[in-house]
Amino acid sequence: MNIVMNAVLAHENPRGVGRYINNLLPALAELDHDNQYYIYYGTWMKNYKFLKVNQPNFHFLPLDIRNNQISRNLYLAIVLPYICRKYRPDIFFLIDTQAILMKPCPVLSTIHDLAEFEVPEKYSMLQACLRKVIVRHQIRISNKIITVSDYSRQSIYDRFRTEKGKVKVIYNSVESKPNSLPKYEPENYFLFVGETERAKNFGALLAAFEMLPVKIQEKYHMIVVGKKGNDHENILAKIRGTHLEHKVHFKGYVDDNELMELYAKAYAFVFPSLFEGFGLPVLEAMAYGVPVLCSNTSSIPEVGGDAVLTFSPYNPAELCSQMKKLISDPSLRNVMIQKGLERSRLFTREKAAQETIHSFNEIYETHKKSLY
């Protein structure tokens, strides 16, 4: 098979979908030495790990186009499906929500979530409206859809009445091998990883921290890793002039090595998100050996299982209670670490790659039969 992949992402450094493709492509390369992969990426994406794959059947094709929302998306929707035909593709693989106006061949799409429908405040009003149109079209033209949780699959079926069997769940994965990680003594901070945008709900962690007893507040800090989002200024306004001003440390974007160390040294990882299609930071935190406190909404409990402590993201008092519970019981913390490590081993990148290859084969065989 010739598999053409649109791996063009807007960000210079890998975030959610970028981390998905950084895990998936090297695993595909380990398992598949026969199919030909033609992978388009933006020239600004030089920090993505998947570009280090060095294998004769993997061809990386840089697109030197303008990286702004309008010109980039018009190129990917109109020009790329046309020019990729020179590779005689059997499958056109979209790794994220992306409009295409022409199908060069059967299409496999990964739709990570339906955030534009369920938490439209995550985007501007215009962005949310455009994404709704694009997702509807993409679901309609795709021969098969990958999504990353049972929650997201059911959401697609419920909202779009898509035929059963069209949507396949392939869970996200982690690259790390926990047994090879150095052992760190826990430090007194709660870690939050994610863009400071409204749907990530960092304000709930601030409110919960304020409810903690003074002795605990004096001992612990909060570290925030991630890009500034649409709630960042509001968060700063809440912090300014309070006793939290010297308790919250914004790291911005960090590379994978620093992120791993921040995970591994944290007293606990807190994820108060209102909505996730998967919730990759929960899986990463478990894999790096840190206890997880996370929301009980959308797909997040599906990822954490019984290895995490959950709370309503709309009730900071519940989060505060879980933080106190974890701090007051060191044995619980150790149990959670072990449970998290065990659970994270269920989400391997090899399994994700095998199931993705199976999806390629399904589409190819179905299309071949339709020609006769």
C-alpha positions as CSV (number, residue, x, y, z in Angstrom):
1,M,0.0,0.0,0.0
2,N,0.9,3.6,-0.5
3,I,-0.2,5.6,2.5
4,V,-0.1,9.4,2.3
5,M,-0.3,11.1,5.6
6,N,-1.2,14.7,6.3
7,A,0.9,15.3,9.4
8,V,0.9,19.1,9.1
9,L,0.2,20.8,12.4
10,A,0.1,24.4,13.3
11,H,2.4,24.4,16.3
12,E,6.2,24.5,16.1
13,N,6.5,22.3,19.2
14,P,4.4,19.1,19.7
15,R,1.3,19.3,21.9
16,G,-1.7,16.9,22.1
17,V,-2.0,15.7,18.5
18,G,1.8,16.3,18.0
19,R,2.5,13.9,20.9
20,Y,0.0,11.4,19.3
21,I,1.9,11.4,16.0
22,N,5.3,11.4,17.8
23,N,4.4,8.1,19.4
24,L,2.5,6.6,16.5
25,L,5.0,7.0,13.6
26,P,8.1,5.4,15.2
27,A,5.9,2.5,16.3
28,L,4.5,2.1,12.8
29,A,8.1,2.1,11.5
30,E,9.1,-0.7,13.9
31,L,6.2,-2.9,12.8
32,D,5.8,-2.1,9.1
33,H,8.7,-2.4,6.6
34,D,6.5,-3.1,3.6
35,N,4.0,-0.4,3.0
36,Q,5.2,2.9,1.7
37,Y,4.5,6.0,3.8
38,Y,4.5,9.5,2.4
39,I,4.3,12.0,5.3
40,Y,3.7,15.7,4.7
41,Y,4.8,18.0,7.4
42,G,5.3,21.8,7.8
43,T,8.9,23.1,7.6
44,W,8.3,24.8,11.0
45,M,7.9,21.4,12.7
46,K,11.6,20.5,12.9
47,N,11.3,19.8,16.7
48,Y,9.0,16.8,16.2
49,K,10.5,13.4,17.1
50,F,8.8,11.5,14.3
51,L,11.1,13.1,11.8
52,K,14.0,11.1,13.2
53,V,12.5,7.9,11.8
54,N,15.1,6.6,9.3
55,Q,13.6,3.8,7.2
56,P,13.5,3.3,3.4
57,N,9.7,3.0,3.3
58,F,9.1,6.2,5.2
59,H,9.3,9.3,3.1
60,F,9.1,12.7,4.8
61,L,7.9,15.5,2.6
62,P,8.3,19.1,3.9
63,L,5.8,21.7,2.9
64,D,7.2,25.2,2.7
65,I,4.0,27.0,3.0
66,R,2.8,30.0,5.1
67,N,1.9,28.9,8.6
68,N,-1.2,31.0,9.2
69,Q,-4.6,29.5,9.8
70,I,-6.2,30.6,6.5
71,S,-3.5,29.9,4.0
72,R,-2.4,26.7,5.7
73,N,-5.9,25.2,5.9
74,L,-6.8,26.2,2.3
75,Y,-3.6,24.5,1.0
76,L,-4.3,21.4,3.0
77,A,-7.9,21.3,1.9
78,I,-7.5,22.0,-1.8
79,V,-3.9,21.6,-3.0
80,L,-2.5,18.7,-0.9
81,P,-5.2,16.2,-1.9
82,Y,-4.4,17.0,-5.5
83,I,-0.6,17.0,-5.5
84,C,-0.4,13.8,-3.4
85,R,-1.9,11.8,-6.3
86,K,1.6,11.6,-7.8
87,Y,2.4,8.9,-5.1
88,R,-0.7,6.9,-6.3
89,P,-2.1,6.7,-2.8
90,D,-4.2,3.8,-1.6
91,I,-5.1,5.6,1.6
92,F,-5.1,9.3,2.6
93,F,-4.6,9.5,6.4
94,L,-5.7,12.6,8.3
95,I,-4.3,12.6,11.8
96,D,-6.6,15.4,13.1
97,T,-9.6,17.5,12.2
98,Q,-8.9,18.8,8.7
99,A,-11.1,19.9,5.8
100,I,-10.5,18.3,2.4
101,L,-12.5,19.2,-0.7
102,M,-11.4,16.3,-2.9
103,K,-10.8,12.7,-2.0
104,P,-7.7,11.4,-3.8
105,C,-8.4,7.9,-2.6
106,P,-10.1,6.2,0.5
107,V,-9.7,8.4,3.6
108,L,-8.9,7.4,7.1
109,S,-9.4,10.1,9.7
110,T,-8.4,10.5,13.4
111,I,-11.0,12.6,15.2
112,H,-9.8,13.0,18.7
113,D,-12.9,14.6,20.2
114,L,-15.9,16.7,19.5
115,A,-14.9,19.7,21.7
116,E,-16.3,22.2,19.3
117,F,-19.8,20.7,20.1
118,E,-19.4,19.9,23.8
119,V,-17.2,22.7,25.1
120,P,-17.3,25.4,22.4
121,E,-15.9,28.0,24.8
122,K,-12.5,26.2,24.2
123,Y,-12.4,28.2,20.9
124,S,-13.5,31.6,19.7
125,M,-17.1,31.7,18.3
126,L,-15.8,31.7,14.7
127,Q,-13.4,28.9,15.3
128,A,-16.1,26.7,16.9
129,C,-18.5,27.3,14.0
130,L,-15.9,26.5,11.4
131,R,-14.7,23.4,13.2
132,K,-18.3,22.1,13.4
133,V,-18.7,22.4,9.7
134,I,-15.3,20.7,9.0
135,V,-16.0,17.8,11.4
136,R,-19.4,17.1,9.9
137,H,-17.8,17.0,6.4
138,Q,-14.8,15.0,7.5
139,I,-17.0,12.3,9.1
140,R,-19.2,12.1,6.0
141,I,-16.3,11.6,3.5
142,S,-14.1,9.4,5.7
143,N,-14.2,5.7,4.8
144,K,-13.2,4.9,8.4
145,I,-12.6,6.9,11.5
146,I,-10.2,6.4,14.4
147,T,-11.0,8.0,17.7
148,V,-9.1,7.7,21.0
149,S,-11.7,6.7,23.6
150,D,-15.1,4.9,23.9
151,Y,-16.5,8.2,25.1
152,S,-15.5,9.9,21.9
153,R,-16.8,7.0,19.7
154,Q,-20.2,7.1,21.4
155,S,-20.3,10.9,21.0
156,I,-19.7,10.6,17.3
157,Y,-22.4,7.9,16.9
158,D,-24.9,9.9,19.0
159,R,-24.4,13.2,17.3
160,F,-23.9,12.1,13.7
161,R,-25.8,8.8,13.5
162,T,-22.8,7.3,11.8
163,E,-23.1,3.7,10.7
164,K,-21.9,1.2,13.2
165,G,-18.5,-0.1,12.6
166,K,-17.2,3.0,10.9
167,V,-15.6,4.4,14.1
168,K,-12.8,2.4,15.7
169,V,-11.2,3.2,19.1
170,I,-7.4,3.2,19.2
171,Y,-6.2,4.5,22.5
172,N,-3.4,7.0,22.8
173,S,-0.1,5.6,24.1
174,V,3.1,6.6,25.9
175,E,6.6,6.2,24.7
176,S,8.3,6.0,28.1
177,K,9.4,2.8,29.7
178,P,8.8,3.4,33.4
179,N,11.2,0.8,34.6
180,S,14.1,2.7,33.0
181,L,13.2,6.0,34.6
182,P,15.5,7.4,37.4
183,K,14.1,7.4,40.9
184,Y,13.3,10.8,42.2
185,E,12.2,11.9,45.7
186,P,8.9,13.7,45.5
187,E,9.0,17.4,45.8
188,N,6.3,19.6,47.4
189,Y,4.4,20.7,44.3
190,F,1.2,19.9,42.5
191,L,1.7,19.7,38.7
192,F,-0.7,20.9,36.0
193,V,0.0,20.2,32.3
194,G,-2.1,21.8,29.6
195,E,-2.8,25.0,27.8
196,T,-4.3,27.7,30.1
197,E,-7.6,27.8,28.2
198,R,-11.1,27.8,29.6
199,A,-11.9,24.1,29.1
200,K,-8.8,23.0,31.0
201,N,-10.3,24.7,34.1
202,F,-7.1,25.6,35.9
203,G,-9.1,28.0,38.0
204,A,-10.6,25.0,39.9
205,L,-7.1,24.0,41.1
206,L,-6.5,27.6,42.3
207,A,-9.9,27.6,44.2
208,A,-9.1,24.2,45.7
209,F,-5.7,25.2,46.8
210,E,-7.1,28.3,48.6
211,M,-9.4,26.0,50.6
212,L,-6.5,23.9,51.9
213,P,-5.4,24.4,55.6
214,V,-2.8,27.1,56.0
215,K,-0.1,24.6,57.0
216,I,-0.5,22.7,53.7
217,Q,-0.6,25.9,51.7
218,E,2.7,27.0,53.2
219,K,4.3,23.7,52.3
220,Y,3.2,23.2,48.7
221,H,3.4,25.0,45.4
222,M,1.8,24.6,42.0
223,I,3.7,24.3,38.7
224,V,2.0,24.9,35.4
225,V,3.4,23.6,32.2
226,G,1.9,24.5,28.8
227,K,1.2,27.3,26.3
228,K,-0.7,30.4,27.3
229,G,-4.4,30.0,26.3
230,N,-7.6,32.0,26.3
231,D,-8.0,31.9,30.1
232,H,-4.4,32.9,30.9
233,E,-5.0,36.6,31.7
234,N,-8.1,35.7,33.8
235,I,-6.0,33.3,35.8
236,L,-3.2,35.9,36.3
237,A,-5.9,38.4,37.5
238,K,-7.1,35.9,40.0
239,I,-3.6,35.3,41.3
240,R,-2.4,38.9,41.5
241,G,-2.5,40.4,45.0
242,T,-3.3,37.1,46.7
243,H,-1.1,34.8,48.8
244,L,-1.0,32.5,45.8
245,E,1.2,35.0,43.8
246,H,4.4,33.2,44.9
247,K,2.9,29.8,44.9
248,V,2.1,29.4,41.2
249,H,5.0,28.9,38.8
250,F,4.3,29.1,35.0
251,K,6.9,27.2,33.1
252,G,5.4,27.6,29.6
253,Y,6.4,25.0,27.0
254,V,9.1,22.6,28.1
255,D,10.9,19.8,26.2
256,D,10.2,16.1,26.8
257,N,13.2,15.6,29.1
258,E,12.2,18.5,31.4
259,L,8.5,17.4,31.3
260,M,9.4,13.9,32.3
261,E,11.4,15.2,35.3
262,L,8.6,17.5,36.3
263,Y,6.1,14.7,36.3
264,A,8.4,12.3,38.1
265,K,9.3,14.8,40.9
266,A,5.7,16.0,41.5
267,Y,3.9,15.2,44.7
268,A,0.8,14.7,42.6
269,F,-0.5,15.6,39.2
270,V,-3.8,17.4,39.0
271,F,-6.0,17.5,35.9
272,P,-9.3,19.5,36.5
273,S,-10.3,19.6,32.8
274,L,-13.9,20.0,31.9
275,F,-13.7,17.8,28.8
276,E,-11.2,15.5,27.0
277,G,-11.3,13.2,24.1
278,F,-8.7,11.1,25.8
279,G,-6.6,13.1,28.4
280,L,-3.0,12.2,27.5
281,P,-1.4,14.0,30.5
282,V,-3.2,11.6,32.8
283,L,-1.6,8.6,31.1
284,E,1.8,10.3,31.0
285,A,1.6,11.1,34.7
286,M,0.8,7.5,35.6
287,A,3.6,6.2,33.4
288,Y,6.1,8.6,35.1
289,G,5.1,7.3,38.5
290,V,3.1,10.2,40.0
291,P,-0.3,9.9,41.6
292,V,-3.1,11.5,39.6
293,L,-6.1,13.6,40.8
294,C,-8.4,14.1,37.8
295,S,-11.9,15.1,36.7
296,N,-14.7,12.6,36.6
297,T,-16.0,13.8,33.2
298,S,-15.9,12.8,29.6
299,S,-13.2,10.2,28.7
300,I,-10.9,11.0,31.7
301,P,-12.1,8.2,34.1
302,E,-11.8,5.8,31.1
303,V,-8.1,6.5,31.0
304,G,-7.4,6.6,34.7
305,G,-9.6,3.6,35.8
306,D,-9.1,2.7,39.5
307,A,-5.6,4.1,39.5
308,V,-6.7,7.7,40.1
309,L,-8.7,9.8,42.5
310,T,-11.5,11.7,40.8
311,F,-13.6,14.8,41.6
312,S,-16.2,17.0,39.9
313,P,-14.4,19.7,38.0
314,Y,-17.3,22.0,38.9
315,N,-16.7,21.5,42.6
316,P,-13.3,22.7,43.9
317,A,-14.2,21.5,47.4
318,E,-14.1,17.9,46.1
319,L,-10.7,18.5,44.7
320,C,-9.5,20.1,47.9
321,S,-10.8,17.0,49.8
322,Q,-8.9,14.6,47.5
323,M,-5.7,16.7,47.9
324,K,-5.9,16.6,51.7
325,K,-6.6,12.8,51.5
326,L,-3.5,12.2,49.5
327,I,-1.3,14.4,51.6
328,S,-2.5,12.9,54.9
329,D,-1.9,9.3,53.7
330,P,1.6,8.5,52.3
331,S,0.6,4.8,51.9
332,L,-2.2,5.8,49.6
333,R,0.2,7.8,47.5
334,N,2.5,4.7,47.1
335,V,-0.5,2.5,46.2
336,M,-1.6,5.0,43.6
337,I,1.8,5.1,42.0
338,Q,1.9,1.4,41.6
339,K,-1.6,1.2,40.2
340,G,-0.8,4.0,37.8
341,L,2.3,2.3,36.5
342,E,0.4,-0.9,36.0
343,R,-2.4,0.8,34.2
344,S,-0.1,2.8,31.9
345,R,1.3,-0.4,30.6
346,L,-2.0,-1.2,29.0
347,F,-1.6,1.8,26.6
348,T,1.4,0.8,24.5
349,R,2.4,2.4,21.3
350,E,3.0,-1.0,19.7
351,K,-0.7,-1.8,20.3
352,A,-1.8,1.5,18.9
353,A,0.4,1.0,15.8
354,Q,-0.8,-2.6,15.2
355,E,-4.5,-1.4,15.3
356,T,-3.7,1.5,13.0
357,I,-2.1,-0.9,10.5
358,H,-5.2,-3.1,10.8
359,S,-7.4,-0.1,9.9
360,F,-5.3,0.6,6.8
361,N,-5.7,-3.1,5.8
362,E,-9.5,-3.0,6.4
363,I,-9.9,0.1,4.2
364,Y,-7.7,-1.3,1.5
365,E,-9.4,-4.6,1.3
366,T,-12.9,-3.1,1.3
367,H,-12.0,-0.7,-1.4
368,K,-10.5,-3.4,-3.5
369,K,-13.7,-5.5,-3.3
370,S,-15.8,-2.5,-4.3
371,L,-13.9,-2.3,-7.6
372,Y,-15.0,-5.7,-8.7
